[in-house]
Amino acid sequence: MKTRNQIPNVKIDLEQVAPVFRKPAYSVLEFLKIHPIKRTAFYHEVAAGRLVVRKQGSRTIVTDSDYQAFLDALPRVDPKDVDLEEGE
């Protein structure tokens, strides 16, 4: 039985609310948890200079603006080359 002041148990999908509550910078671990890139690919992009990381003391961070610049630099796909049956 619920009382008037009881808060219901609601699960929040962070992938849906993450764009609303964006942080200006993420640790590498935080970044990898919420962005669609695997750890190996992340370090490959950093080593190639395509994804910028910064140091805050001993901590490595990725800024939201650097990630956005990385995404903006990715090549565009010609719509006729997209396979809509593929799913990804």
The first five atom37 places (N, CA, C, CB, O) and aatype in JSON, in Angstrom:
{
  "aatype": [12, 11, 16, 1, 2, 5, 9, 14, 2, 19, 11, 9, 3, 10, 6, 5, 19, 0, 14, 19, 13, 1, 11, 14, 0, 18, 15, 19, 10, 6, 13, 10, 11, 9, 8, 14, 9, 11, 1, 16, 0, 13, 18, 8, 6, 19, 0, 0, 7, 1, 10, 19, 19, 1, 11, 5, 7, 15, 1, 16, 9, 19, 16, 3, 15, 3, 18, 5, 0, 13, 10, 3, 0, 10, 14, 1, 19, 3, 14, 11, 3, 19, 3, 10, 6, 6, 7, 6],
  "atom_mask": [
    [1, 1, 1, 1, 1],
    [1, 1, 1, 1, 1],
    [1, 1, 1, 1, 1],
    [1, 1, 1, 1, 1],
    [1, 1, 1, 1, 1],
    [1, 1, 1, 1, 1],
    [1, 1, 1, 1, 1],
    [1, 1, 1, 1, 1],
    [1, 1, 1, 1, 1],
    [1, 1, 1, 1, 1],
    [1, 1, 1, 1, 1],
    [1, 1, 1, 1, 1],
    [1, 1, 1, 1, 1],
    [1, 1, 1, 1, 1],
    [1, 1, 1, 1, 1],
    [1, 1, 1, 1, 1],
    [1, 1, 1, 1, 1],
    [1, 1, 1, 1, 1],
    [1, 1, 1, 1, 1],
    [1, 1, 1, 1, 1],
    [1, 1, 1, 1, 1],
    [1, 1, 1, 1, 1],
    [1, 1, 1, 1, 1],
    [1, 1, 1, 1, 1],
    [1, 1, 1, 1, 1],
    [1, 1, 1, 1, 1],
    [1, 1, 1, 1, 1],
    [1, 1, 1, 1, 1],
    [1, 1, 1, 1, 1],
    [1, 1, 1, 1, 1],
    [1, 1, 1, 1, 1],
    [1, 1, 1, 1, 1],
    [1, 1, 1, 1, 1],
    [1, 1, 1, 1, 1],
    [1, 1, 1, 1, 1],
    [1, 1, 1, 1, 1],
    [1, 1, 1, 1, 1],
    [1, 1, 1, 1, 1],
    [1, 1, 1, 1, 1],
    [1, 1, 1, 1, 1],
    [1, 1, 1, 1, 1],
    [1, 1, 1, 1, 1],
    [1, 1, 1, 1, 1],
    [1, 1, 1, 1, 1],
    [1, 1, 1, 1, 1],
    [1, 1, 1, 1, 1],
    [1, 1, 1, 1, 1],
    [1, 1, 1, 1, 1],
    [1, 1, 1, 0, 1],
    [1, 1, 1, 1, 1],
    [1, 1, 1, 1, 1],
    [1, 1, 1, 1, 1],
    [1, 1, 1, 1, 1],
    [1, 1, 1, 1, 1],
    [1, 1, 1, 1, 1],
    [1, 1, 1, 1, 1],
    [1, 1, 1, 0, 1],
    [1, 1, 1, 1, 1],
    [1, 1, 1, 1, 1],
    [1, 1, 1, 1, 1],
    [1, 1, 1, 1, 1],
    [1, 1, 1, 1, 1],
    [1, 1, 1, 1, 1],
    [1, 1, 1, 1, 1],
    [1, 1, 1, 1, 1],
    [1, 1, 1, 1, 1],
    [1, 1, 1, 1, 1],
    [1, 1, 1, 1, 1],
    [1, 1, 1, 1, 1],
    [1, 1, 1, 1, 1],
    [1, 1, 1, 1, 1],
    [1, 1, 1, 1, 1],
    [1, 1, 1, 1, 1],
    [1, 1, 1, 1, 1],
    [1, 1, 1, 1, 1],
    [1, 1, 1, 1, 1],
    [1, 1, 1, 1, 1],
    [1, 1, 1, 1, 1],
    [1, 1, 1, 1, 1],
    [1, 1, 1, 1, 1],
    [1, 1, 1, 1, 1],
    [1, 1, 1, 1, 1],
    [1, 1, 1, 1, 1],
    [1, 1, 1, 1, 1],
    [1, 1, 1, 1, 1],
    [1, 1, 1, 1, 1],
    [1, 1, 1, 0, 1],
    [1, 1, 1, 1, 1]
  ],
  "atom_positions": [
    [[0.84, -1.18, 0.0], [0.0, 0.0, 0.0], [0.89, 1.24, 0.0], [-0.96, 0.0, 1.22], [1.78, 1.38, 0.84]],
    [[0.64, 2.15, -0.93], [1.44, 3.36, -1.05], [0.88, 4.47, -0.17], [1.49, 3.82, -2.5], [-0.33, 4.64, -0.01]],
    [[1.8, 5.21, 0.4], [1.38, 6.4, 1.14], [1.46, 7.58, 0.19], [2.27, 6.63, 2.41], [2.0, 7.46, -0.9]],
    [[0.93, 8.7, 0.59], [0.89, 9.88, -0.28], [2.27, 10.38, -0.66], [0.13, 10.99, 0.38], [2.46, 10.85, -1.78]],
    [[3.23, 10.29, 0.23], [4.55, 10.85, -0.02], [5.56, 9.84, -0.56], [5.08, 11.43, 1.24], [6.72, 10.18, -0.77]],
    [[5.13, 8.62, -0.8], [6.04, 7.59, -1.28], [6.36, 7.82, -2.77], [5.44, 6.18, -1.06], [5.45, 8.05, -3.57]],
    [[7.63, 7.75, -3.11], [8.06, 7.92, -4.49], [8.08, 6.55, -5.15], [9.46, 8.61, -4.57], [8.66, 5.61, -4.6]],
    [[7.47, 6.41, -6.32], [7.46, 5.1, -6.99], [8.86, 4.72, -7.45], [6.5, 5.11, -8.18], [9.69, 5.59, -7.74]],
    [[9.13, 3.42, -7.52], [10.41, 2.92, -7.98], [10.44, 3.0, -9.5], [10.65, 1.46, -7.48], [9.83, 2.17, -10.18]],
    [[11.14, 3.99, -10.03], [11.2, 4.22, -11.47], [12.63, 4.02, -11.94], [10.68, 5.64, -11.85], [13.56, 4.6, -11.38]],
    [[12.8, 3.19, -12.97], [14.13, 3.0, -13.55], [14.32, 4.02, -14.66], [14.3, 1.54, -14.09], [13.42, 4.26, -15.46]],
    [[15.51, 4.61, -14.7], [15.81, 5.63, -15.7], [16.83, 5.06, -16.68], [16.34, 6.92, -15.04], [17.87, 4.55, -16.27]],
    [[16.52, 5.16, -17.96], [17.45, 4.74, -19.0], [18.39, 5.91, -19.27], [16.69, 4.3, -20.31], [17.99, 6.91, -19.87]],
    [[19.66, 5.79, -18.83], [20.61, 6.89, -18.96], [20.89, 7.26, -20.4], [21.9, 6.53, -18.27], [21.22, 8.41, -20.69]],
    [[20.78, 6.31, -21.32], [21.01, 6.63, -22.73], [19.96, 7.6, -23.26], [21.02, 5.35, -23.57], [20.23, 8.37, -24.18]],
    [[18.77, 7.57, -22.69], [17.72, 8.48, -23.13], [17.86, 9.86, -22.5], [16.36, 7.91, -22.81], [17.52, 10.85, -23.14]],
    [[18.34, 9.94, -21.28], [18.45, 11.25, -20.62], [19.83, 11.86, -20.72], [18.08, 11.11, -19.17], [20.01, 13.04, -20.41]],
    [[20.82, 11.09, -21.16], [22.19, 11.6, -21.23], [22.32, 12.87, -22.07], [23.1, 10.53, -21.81], [23.03, 13.79, -21.66]],
    [[21.64, 12.97, -23.24], [21.78, 14.21, -24.01], [21.25, 15.43, -23.26], [21.06, 14.08, -25.32], [21.73, 16.54, -23.49]],
    [[20.29, 15.23, -22.39], [19.72, 16.34, -21.64], [20.67, 16.8, -20.53], [18.37, 15.94, -21.04], [20.77, 17.99, -20.26]],
    [[21.37, 15.86, -19.91], [22.25, 16.16, -18.79], [23.71, 15.98, -19.18], [21.91, 15.26, -17.6], [24.46, 15.29, -18.48]],
    [[24.13, 16.57, -20.27], [25.51, 16.42, -20.73], [26.45, 17.17, -19.8], [25.66, 16.93, -22.17], [26.16, 18.26, -19.32]],
    [[27.58, 16.55, -19.58], [28.63, 17.18, -18.78], [29.62, 17.82, -19.74], [29.34, 16.14, -17.85], [29.72, 17.4, -20.89]],
    [[30.36, 18.84, -19.3], [31.34, 19.45, -20.19], [32.56, 18.55, -20.43], [31.8, 20.78, -19.62], [33.24, 18.69, -21.45]],
    [[32.84, 17.63, -19.5], [33.99, 16.73, -19.65], [33.73, 15.43, -18.92], [35.28, 17.39, -19.13], [33.0, 15.38, -17.93]],
    [[34.37, 14.35, -19.44], [34.2, 13.02, -18.87], [35.55, 12.38, -18.64], [33.34, 12.14, -19.79], [36.49, 12.61, -19.41]],
    [[35.67, 11.58, -17.6], [36.85, 10.72, -17.47], [36.74, 9.68, -18.58], [36.94, 10.05, -16.03], [35.67, 9.5, -19.16]],
    [[37.84, 9.0, -18.88], [37.82, 7.98, -19.93], [36.79, 6.9, -19.59], [39.22, 7.36, -20.11], [36.04, 6.48, -20.47]],
    [[36.75, 6.46, -18.36], [35.79, 5.43, -17.95], [34.35, 5.9, -18.14], [36.02, 5.03, -16.49], [33.53, 5.16, -18.68]],
    [[34.04, 7.11, -17.7], [32.69, 7.67, -17.89], [32.35, 7.76, -19.37], [32.58, 9.06, -17.22], [31.26, 7.39, -19.8]],
    [[33.31, 8.25, -20.14], [33.11, 8.43, -21.58], [32.76, 7.1, -22.25], [34.36, 9.03, -22.22], [31.82, 7.02, -23.04]],
    [[33.53, 6.06, -21.93], [33.32, 4.75, -22.55], [31.99, 4.12, -22.14], [34.46, 3.82, -22.2], [31.43, 3.32, -22.89]],
    [[31.5, 4.45, -20.96], [30.23, 3.89, -20.49], [29.03, 4.47, -21.24], [30.06, 4.14, -19.01], [28.04, 3.77, -21.46]],
    [[29.12, 5.73, -21.65], [27.93, 6.38, -22.22], [28.02, 6.67, -23.71], [27.66, 7.65, -21.49], [27.03, 7.1, -24.31]],
    [[29.17, 6.46, -24.32], [29.3, 6.73, -25.75], [29.5, 5.42, -26.52], [30.48, 7.69, -26.02], [30.08, 4.47, -26.0]],
    [[29.01, 5.4, -27.76], [29.05, 4.15, -28.55], [30.41, 3.9, -29.21], [27.98, 4.19, -29.62], [30.51, 3.83, -30.44]],
    [[31.45, 3.77, -28.41], [32.77, 3.46, -28.93], [33.44, 2.48, -27.96], [33.63, 4.78, -29.11], [33.37, 2.65, -26.74]],
    [[34.09, 1.5, -28.51], [34.77, 0.49, -27.68], [36.12, 1.02, -27.23], [34.94, -0.84, -28.47], [36.68, 1.93, -27.85]],
    [[36.64, 0.45, -26.14], [37.88, 0.91, -25.53], [39.06, 0.9, -26.52], [38.21, 0.04, -24.33], [39.81, 1.88, -26.6]],
    [[39.22, -0.19, -27.27], [40.34, -0.29, -28.22], [40.21, 0.77, -29.31], [40.39, -1.69, -28.84], [41.19, 1.43, -29.67]],
    [[39.0, 0.94, -29.83], [38.77, 1.94, -30.87], [39.02, 3.35, -30.32], [37.34, 1.84, -31.42], [39.56, 4.21, -31.02]],
    [[38.63, 3.58, -29.06], [38.86, 4.88, -28.42], [40.35, 5.21, -28.42], [38.31, 4.87, -26.97], [40.75, 6.29, -28.86]],
    [[41.18, 4.28, -27.92], [42.61, 4.54, -27.84], [43.26, 4.63, -29.23], [43.29, 3.46, -27.02], [44.23, 5.36, -29.41]],
    [[42.72, 3.89, -30.2], [43.21, 3.98, -31.57], [42.95, 5.39, -32.14], [42.53, 2.9, -32.46], [43.83, 5.97, -32.77]],
    [[41.75, 5.92, -31.9], [41.4, 7.27, -32.39], [42.23, 8.34, -31.68], [39.9, 7.54, -32.17], [42.62, 9.33, -32.3]],
    [[42.5, 8.15, -30.4], [43.35, 9.1, -29.66], [44.77, 9.06, -30.22], [43.36, 8.77, -28.13], [45.35, 10.12, -30.48]],
    [[45.33, 7.86, -30.42], [46.7, 7.72, -30.93], [46.83, 8.31, -32.34], [47.12, 6.25, -30.95], [47.89, 8.84, -32.7]],
    [[45.76, 8.22, -33.12], [45.78, 8.75, -34.49], [45.56, 10.27, -34.51], [44.7, 8.07, -35.33], [45.71, 10.91, -35.55]],
    [[45.22, 10.84, -33.35], [45.01, 12.28, -33.26], [43.63, 12.74, -33.7], [0.0, 0.0, 0.0], [43.39, 13.94, -33.81]],
    [[42.74, 11.81, -33.95], [41.38, 12.18, -34.38], [40.47, 12.51, -33.22], [40.78, 11.06, -35.2], [39.5, 13.26, -33.38]],
    [[40.75, 11.97, -32.05], [39.97, 12.26, -30.85], [40.93, 12.87, -29.82], [39.27, 10.96, -30.28], [41.91, 12.25, -29.41]],
    [[40.62, 14.09, -29.42], [41.49, 14.83, -28.5], [41.15, 14.47, -27.06], [41.36, 16.36, -28.72], [39.98, 14.46, -26.69]],
    [[42.16, 14.18, -26.27], [42.0, 14.0, -24.82], [42.86, 15.05, -24.13], [42.39, 12.55, -24.37], [43.81, 15.56, -24.7]],
    [[42.52, 15.35, -22.91], [43.24, 16.36, -22.13], [43.6, 15.79, -20.77], [42.4, 17.66, -21.96], [43.04, 14.79, -20.34]],
    [[44.54, 16.43, -20.11], [44.94, 16.01, -18.77], [44.5, 17.05, -17.75], [46.47, 15.8, -18.69], [44.67, 18.25, -17.94]],
    [[43.91, 16.55, -16.68], [43.56, 17.37, -15.53], [44.31, 16.74, -14.36], [41.97, 17.43, -15.27], [43.8, 15.83, -13.7]],
    [[45.51, 17.23, -14.12], [46.39, 16.57, -13.16], [46.8, 15.23, -13.74], [0.0, 0.0, 0.0], [47.36, 15.18, -14.83]],
    [[46.53, 14.15, -13.03], [46.86, 12.82, -13.53], [45.67, 12.18, -14.27], [47.3, 11.91, -12.38], [45.8, 11.09, -14.83]],
    [[44.55, 12.86, -14.27], [43.32, 12.31, -14.85], [43.21, 12.69, -16.33], [42.09, 12.81, -14.08], [43.41, 13.85, -16.7]],
    [[42.88, 11.71, -17.17], [42.66, 11.97, -18.59], [41.17, 12.21, -18.79], [43.16, 10.78, -19.48], [40.34, 11.44, -18.31]],
    [[40.84, 13.29, -19.5], [39.44, 13.63, -19.73], [39.18, 13.85, -21.22], [39.05, 14.87, -18.92], [40.09, 14.16, -21.99]],
    [[37.92, 13.69, -21.59], [37.45, 13.99, -22.93], [36.37, 15.04, -22.77], [36.92, 12.7, -23.69], [35.39, 14.83, -22.05]],
    [[36.54, 16.18, -23.44], [35.5, 17.21, -23.35], [34.38, 16.89, -24.34], [36.09, 18.61, -23.63], [34.6, 16.24, -25.36]],
    [[33.21, 17.36, -24.01], [32.06, 17.16, -24.88], [32.3, 17.82, -26.23], [30.78, 17.73, -24.23], [31.92, 17.27, -27.26]],
    [[32.93, 18.99, -26.24], [33.19, 19.69, -27.5], [34.23, 18.95, -28.36], [33.67, 21.13, -27.23], [34.12, 18.94, -29.58]],
    [[35.24, 18.33, -27.73], [36.21, 17.54, -28.5], [35.56, 16.3, -29.1], [37.4, 17.13, -27.6], [35.89, 15.92, -30.22]],
    [[34.65, 15.68, -28.37], [33.94, 14.52, -28.92], [33.05, 14.95, -30.07], [33.11, 13.83, -27.83], [32.96, 14.25, -31.08]],
    [[32.38, 16.1, -29.93], [31.53, 16.59, -31.01], [32.37, 16.91, -32.25], [30.77, 17.85, -30.55], [31.93, 16.63, -33.37]],
    [[33.56, 17.48, -32.07], [34.46, 17.76, -33.2], [34.88, 16.46, -33.88], [35.7, 18.54, -32.73], [34.97, 16.4, -35.11]],
    [[35.14, 15.41, -33.08], [35.48, 14.1, -33.63], [34.33, 13.58, -34.49], [35.8, 13.09, -32.48], [34.56, 13.1, -35.6]],
    [[33.11, 13.66, -33.98], [31.95, 13.19, -34.74], [31.75, 14.0, -36.02], [30.69, 13.27, -33.87], [31.45, 13.44, -37.07]],
    [[31.92, 15.31, -35.92], [31.73, 16.18, -37.08], [32.77, 15.9, -38.18], [31.8, 17.65, -36.66], [32.5, 16.14, -39.36]],
    [[33.95, 15.41, -37.79], [35.01, 15.13, -38.75], [34.86, 13.77, -39.43], [36.36, 15.2, -38.06], [35.55, 13.48, -40.41]],
    [[33.96, 12.92, -38.93], [33.75, 11.62, -39.55], [33.18, 11.81, -40.95], [32.8, 10.74, -38.69], [32.42, 12.76, -41.19]],
    [[33.53, 10.92, -41.88], [33.02, 11.08, -43.25], [31.51, 10.85, -43.32], [33.74, 10.11, -44.2], [30.96, 10.0, -42.62]],
    [[30.88, 11.62, -44.18], [29.45, 11.43, -44.41], [29.24, 10.25, -45.34], [28.81, 12.72, -45.02], [30.1, 9.92, -46.15]],
    [[28.1, 9.61, -45.19], [27.75, 8.46, -46.02], [26.74, 8.91, -47.07], [27.19, 7.29, -45.16], [25.77, 9.6, -46.76]],
    [[26.97, 8.5, -48.3], [26.02, 8.79, -49.36], [24.76, 7.97, -49.1], [26.63, 8.46, -50.78], [24.84, 6.76, -48.9]],
    [[23.59, 8.61, -49.09], [22.35, 7.88, -48.77], [22.11, 6.65, -49.65], [21.18, 8.82, -48.91], [21.51, 5.68, -49.2]],
    [[22.58, 6.68, -50.89], [22.36, 5.52, -51.76], [23.21, 4.32, -51.34], [22.67, 5.89, -53.21], [22.96, 3.2, -51.78]],
    [[24.22, 4.56, -50.5], [25.08, 3.48, -50.02], [24.6, 2.87, -48.72], [26.48, 3.99, -49.85], [25.21, 1.92, -48.22]],
    [[23.54, 3.39, -48.15], [23.03, 2.9, -46.87], [22.08, 1.72, -47.12], [22.3, 4.04, -46.09], [21.14, 1.81, -47.9]],
    [[22.37, 0.62, -46.44], [21.51, -0.57, -46.53], [20.51, -0.5, -45.37], [22.35, -1.91, -46.48], [20.87, -0.76, -44.22]],
    [[19.27, -0.17, -45.68], [18.25, -0.02, -44.63], [17.86, -1.36, -44.01], [17.02, 0.66, -45.19], [17.26, -1.37, -42.93]],
    [[18.17, -2.46, -44.64], [17.86, -3.78, -44.11], [18.88, -4.21, -43.07], [17.81, -4.8, -45.24], [18.6, -5.08, -42.24]],
    [[20.06, -3.59, -43.09], [21.18, -4.01, -42.25], [20.94, -3.75, -40.77], [22.43, -3.31, -42.68], [21.28, -4.6, -39.95]],
    [[20.38, -2.6, -40.41], [20.11, -2.3, -39.01], [21.17, -1.45, -38.34], [0.0, 0.0, 0.0], [20.89, -0.82, -37.32]],
    [[22.37, -1.4, -38.86], [23.43, -0.55, -38.29], [24.12, 0.22, -39.37], [24.45, -1.38, -37.51], [25.04, 0.99, -39.08]]
  ]
}
